[in-house]
Amino acid sequence: MNNFSPALLAMAERCEREVRPIFDKIDAVCRANTAKVMGAFAENRISETDFISTTGYGYSDRGRDKLDALCADLFGAEDALVRPQFVSGTHAIAAGLYGVLRPGDTLLAATDTPYDTILPVITGNIGGTLKEYGVSFQKTTLLEPDGTYDEARHHERLECDLKKYKPKVVHIQRSRGYSLRPSLSVSQIGAIAEIVKRVLPDAIVFVDNCYGEFVEEKEPCEVGADILCGSLIKNPGGGLAPTGGYVAGRADLVELASCRLTVPGLGRDAGSYAAGYRLFYQGFFMAPHVVAQALKTAVFTASLLESAGFFVSPGPNDFRTDIIQAISLGSREKLLAFLKGIQAGAPIDSFVTPTPTAMPGYDDEVAMAAGAFVQGASIELSADGPMRPPFTAFLQGGLTFESGRLGILRAVTELGVF
């Protein structure tokens, strides 16, 4: 597995030396977020008895309720809903949207077209979508015609759209999704929230927080977001949470989301988990460190692949706001070769070859490399890409930098550039 060419190893060592100052900055954020996590555990008096399993209706489930309180503190929110019953981040986001929107309302996507899997929830034609329920959808153009992001011009367009459409909910996607647009920093989210509240004080600022948790020292609720949602098998699960998602923010909005997860009248007060909650607590504890490992893997990848002549976004020295690393490989063959290498460098199913296939929620065929302990866990080293130009691999994760580094070396070897 480790039979790499001398030229590749020499290049990898040079790239790693060059990004060492970036690693130091990542470690500093990790220390700050670890202190925040430790403080929240102490403040909420987390005990071993909070890990126990529950059955049936789950009434008076202390471990579940304290997990909610812990999550709220970590994200600077009034309240939170953390549940294994959320099957994905998309499910958590959808529960939040269905909770706060009503027929006749308008949803405005402040960061242009949302991620592929949430778009059918909003504009689909079957299955009880927001469109079917009479919620109208608008979006603000994010990028300039040349593909660059001009924050001032985006804000001008957003203010115009707010006045024109008067949305009840303004949706912000923190991460880039399957696009080469920049991910947004917490401060940029705060600037958008400020514009929304100035123009429409009662509008709800709704953040898709996937891939961004613990990357910075602050979270969106601390800069004006009203509600945010995400997945536990991404950053906040620390590679240990076996399933689940969360909604955090204003208490009244979290309550509305809980009524969509279960039913009105039961809301957050019902729902058991027979497997127990230890891995969710332990995942939150590990999250800052694991996110730091994923960020180091992404920075190393950017440096190495840029040195090999490929376009990468973000660049190795760019400020990062999520764990996703995009690498434009230029052809279907190179994209599949890169994904084959990532899969071969995984601890699980390393013998499998990723194959493009149609997937629910995606317009194009998608190939995915994900040899993970938790199926689909994007905090573990994985990469995927839609079969469309410029044939970009979207890499994320790495439970340890050391294993992530090996996976990247395998992927570059498959490309045959060294």
N, C-alpha and C positions, 0 to 999 in steps of 0.2 A: 504493500500500500504506500510506502514512503520512498519508493524508488524514483525520486525526482531528479531532473537534470541539474548538473552543477550551475549552469547559467540561470536557471529558475531560482535555485536556492540563494545564489549570490544577489539576484535582483530582489528577492523577498527580504533578505537581511538588510539591504540598503533602504528599501521602502520602510521597513519597520523602524530603523534608526531615524529616518526623516520625520516620521509621525509621532515619535516619542513625546514631544511637547504637547501634542493633542491628547495623547493617552493621559498625561498628567492632569489636564483640565477635566477629562472624563472622570478620573479618580476623585478629583475635588468635589464634583457634583455628587458622586456616589457617596462620599462621606457625609455630605450635608443631608442627602435624602435618607441615608441610614439612620442618622440622628433623629430625623423626623419620624421615621418608622418606629424606632425604639421608644421615643416619647409617647407616641400614640398607643403602643402596646401597654406601657406603664399607666397612662392616663385612663385607659379603659379596663385596667385590672384583668388582663387576659389570664385565664387559668387553664390548667390541663382539663378541668371538668367542662370547659367550653368546647372541647373537641368531640364530645360524645355524639353518637348517632341518635336520630329520632325517627319515628314512624308515623304512619297515618296522617292526620291533619297537621301535626306539628305545632299544635297550640303551645304557647309559652315556651318556645324553643330558645333558650338563653344563648346558646352558641351561635345560632343564626342571627339573633338580634344584636349581639355584641359585635359580630362580624360587620353588620351594617354600620354600627357606630364607629368602628375602627376605620372603615373605608371612608366615611364622611370626614373624619379628622385628617386622613392622609391627603384627601383632595380639596381640603379647605371648604367643605360644603356644609350646609345645614343638616342634611340627611343623606342617606344612601340606601340602596336596595341591592344586595349582593346575593345572587341566587344560582345554584347549580342548574335550576330549571331553564335558565337562558341557554339556548343551544349554540349561540354564537354572538359575536358583537353585533351583527346585523339584526338579530332577534331583539337584543337589548335596545338598540337604536329604534327599531320599529315600535317596541312597546312604549318608548318615550314619545315618539311622534303621534301614535294613536291616542296616547293618554292626553296630550295637550291640544290636539287639533279637533275641530268640529266641522260639520258640513257648512259650507259657505266661507270658511277661513281660507287664507292664503299662506302658503309656505314659500319663502324666498331662500334659495340657496345662494349665500353670499360669496361662495367660492366656486361658482360655476357647477357643472354637472357632477352630482355625487358619484361615489364609488359604484362599480358595476352591480354589486349584489343588493345595494339599498335602492337603486333606481326603480326596479320593478315594484317595490313596496309603494313608491310614490306615484308612478305614472303608468303602471301596468293596467291591463284591461280585464283581468280575471282575478278571482280569489279574494275579493274584499279589499282592494287597494285603496289608498287615500283618494285617488282619482275617482273611483267608483262611489266613494262616500261623499263626493262633492267638495273635496279640498282642491283648490287650484294651486298650480305650481309655476313659479317663475325662477329665473336665475340671473345673477349678475356676472357678466364676463370678467374673468380673472386676469387673463393674459393679454398683452398687446398683440397686434397682428404678426409681429416678428417672433412671437413666442416668449418674450421677456416679461418679467413682472415689474410693473411700475406701481408702487404702492399708492402714491398720491392719485394717479389716474383711476386706479381701482376704487379708491375711497370716493372719488367724485361720482363714479358710476353707481356705486352702492347707495350713496345719499340720494341720487336721482331716483333709483328704483324703489327705495323706501318710501319716498314721497308719492311715487306713482302708484305702487301696488298696495301700500299700507298692510304689510303682512302681519299676521299674528305671531308667526314663528320665523326666525332667521336662522338658517342652518349653516354651520361652519364645519367644514371637513379639515381637520388639523393636518392629516397626512396626505401625501400625493396620490394615493391609490394607484391605479394602472395608468399613470400619466407622468410626463416629465415636468409638470409644473412644480414649483417649490412647495415644500411643506411649510406650514406656518408656525412661527414661534409663539410662545405664550404672550409676549408683548404685542405681537401683531394681532393676535386674537383679542387682546385687551383694547387695541385701537379700534377694531371693528365693533366691539361691544359698546365702546364709548359713542361711536357714530349712531348706532342703532338706538341707544337710550336717549341721545340728544334729539333725534328726529321723531322717534316713536317710544316714549317712556314706558308704555305698557307692553311692548313687544317682548317676546321670549327669545333670548339668545341661547341657541341649542348647539352643542359641540359634539361632533363625532370625534372622540378622543383616542381612537384606536392607534396603536403603534407609538404614541407619544408619552405615555405615562412614565414618570421618573427620569425622563431624558433631561429635563431642566429642573431647577429647584422649586419652581412654582407650577401650579396647575391652573387650567382656565377659570375655575370658579373663583380663584383669588384675584382675577383681573376683570370680573364683570359678567362671566357666563352664568346663566340661570340654571342650566341643566347640562350634564355631559354623560356620555354612555361609552361603554367599551367591553372588551372581551377579557376573560380571565385566562385564556390560553394564549394571550399575548403578554405584554409587559407585566401587568400587575399580578399575574399568577406565578411569576418567578420560575417557570418551568416545572412547577409541582402541581398546580391546580389541574385536576383532571377534566374539568368542563366549566361552563358557567360564564356569567357576565355581570355587569353592574350598571346601575343608574345612580348618579349623584347630583346634588344641587339643592335648590329651594325645596323645603319640606312639602309644600303643597303640590309641586310638580312631581316629586318622587312618589307621592301618594297616588297621583293620577296614573303614573306608569305602573304602579303595583296592581292597580285595578284592571289593567290590560294584561298583565302577566297571569293573574288569577281571574277574579271577577269582582265587580262592585259589591261591597258588603263584606268581602273576605280580605281583599287587598293583600297587604304584607303579613297579615296575622296567621295565614295558613301556608303550609308547604314544609314537608319534612325532608330529611336526607339520611337514609339508612346507612350510608357509608361513613358518616361523620365528617367533621369540618377541619380536622388537623391540617390537611394538605392546603386548604385555602388560607389558613392563618400562616402556615409556614411559607407559602408562596408569597404572601405580602411581605413577610420578613426578608425573604431572599431577593425580592424584586429589584431594589436598587443595584445590588451587586450583579445580578444576571443581566440587567439592562446595560450596565457598564461593559460587560463582556461582549454583548451584542454590538454595542457602539464601536468598540475596539476592532471587532471583526469587520464591521462596515468600513471604517477608516482605512484599515489595512487593505481591504479589497479595492477601495477607490484608488489608493496609491499604486498598487500593483497593476491593476487593469488599465489605469491611465498610462502607466509606463509602457504597457504593452500596445498602446496606440488606440484604445477604445474610449468612447465618450462615456463619462461617468457623471452622475448627479446624485448627491452633492459631490463636489471635489474633495480630495483628502483634507484640505485645510479649511473647508467651509464650516460655518456654524451649523450644528445639527439640531433639529427639532423633533425628529422621530428616528426609528431604527432602520428605516428602509434605505437601501442602496440600489440605485438603478444603474444598469450597465447596458448600453446600446451595442448590440453585437453585429448588427448589419445584415444578417441572413438567418433564415430558418435553421440551416444546418449548424451554424455556430451557436445559436441559442440552445438547440437541443444538445450539442456537445457540452456546453457549459453546465446545463442542468444534469446531464449524465454524470459529470464529475462531482457536482454537489451531492448527488444521490450516492455515488460510490464512496464519498467521504463521510457518510452518515453512520451512526452506530447501529441503526435499525434498517433492515431492508437495503443494505448496501449493494446487493446483487441485482436490484431491480433497475430497469431502464425506463425513465420517464417517457411517456407517449402522449402526444396531443390528443385531446378528446373534448367533446362538448360537455359543458358543465352547467348546472342550474345557476341562473343569475348572470351568466356571461354571454356576450354576443359572439365572441370569437372562440375557436378552439383554444384550450389552455393546456400547457404542460406544466406539471408541478414536480419538483424534487423535494421530498420531505420524509427523511428517514427519522421519525421522531418517536420518543417514548409516549407522548400524548398525540394522538392523531390530529394532524392539522395545526399543531401548536406553532405559531409563527415566532415565538420567542426562541425556539430551537432552530438550529441552522436549516434554512429552507430557501428555496428560490422557485419562482414561477414566472410565467410569461405568456401573454396572449400571442397567438400566431398571426401577428400583423406587423407591418413596418413601424418603427425601425428595428423590430425584433429585440425588444428590451427584456432583460432579466431583472426581476425585482427581488432582490436578496434581502433577507431579514434574519435576525436571530444569531444564535451561538451561545449555548449555555456556558461554555468556557472559551476564552480567546484561543487557547492552545488547540482545542479541537476544531474551532472555526477556521483557524489558520490552515490546518491540514486539509480541510474541505475545500478551501479556496485554491490551495496548491494543486489539488486533484482536478478541480475545474479548469484551471489554466493549463494544466498538462493536456487535458482533453482538447483544448483549443489548438494545441500544437504551435504556440507562438514562441516557446523557449525550448 
